[in-house]
Amino acid sequence: MVALVTGGGRGIGRGIALGLAKQGWEVAVTARSADQLSETVQLAEGRVIAVPADVSNRSSVKALVRSVEFMLGPVSLLVNNAGTAGPLGPFWESNPEDWWGCQEVNLRGPMLCCRELLPGMIARQAGRIINVVSGAGCRAYPDMSAYVVSKTALVRLSEQLALELKPHGVSVFPIMPGLVRTVMVEEARQHLPFVQKQLDDGLEVTPDVVAKLVLTLASGAADSLSGRLFSVADNVAEIVRRTEQVHANELHLLRVRSA
């Protein structure tokens, strides 16, 4: 079992990579910072390999996948975790290039990684993709337009891929990791009072909690609900038990509800 985790140099991505490695997965991590990736490899005691890459660059992603599959074999699990908060503040005050740069990392990056790995997964009739989104993918937040738009789009892309991949044995899951004290959160709390309040209210979770959710979905336990949005706060086993109800009522999907 081979997993590729993007944004694996620190924070959530590092926690996911270490959790997978502990459970016997062969894991490759990627990020732009080679130094941070080296730290992840050291913490994993050699059970993880690092391949620096820029996920927003198509040629870089192609080279990444070639390297990983040459060293470890076909990738059966892709975790799209790399992300950026983008510019914080009112939309009309944001630099357009910085705003769009957030889409390049948070949406184009997962798209490119999926596009590169899916032909192989489809050929093998097996594979899973986990896209790390956010609660910001389900509602608007003040002064976070770039991030909110990118994560909402990634939730919908996950649904779209799950629909198209259903006949090919490949499952896709967007996940909400909760409030993890990452570099991104540290930056956001300086500018956005509601983020600091969430931390003050004790809503913080650790990367280990996110890794546990990833491992559950990677096991295939929820494949019957491919495309559904799961949170670290969810009881996955209970939701799977109610699969028929979830499908019938279109639960855990982005939908317009009418009164």
ABEGO torsion letter per residue (X at the ends): XBBBBBGAABEAAAAAAAAAAAAGBBBBBBBABAAAAAAAAAAAGGABBBBBBBAABAAAAAAAAAAAAAAAEBBABBBBABBBAEBBEBAAABBAAAAAAAAAAAAAAAAAAAAAAAAAAAAAGBEBBBBBBBAAAABBBBGAAAAAAAAAAAAAAAAAAAAAAAAAGBBBBBBBAEBBBBAAAAAAAAABAAAAAAAAAGABBBAAAAAAAAAAAAAGAAAAABGBBBBAABBAAAAAAAAAAAAAAGBGBBBBBBX
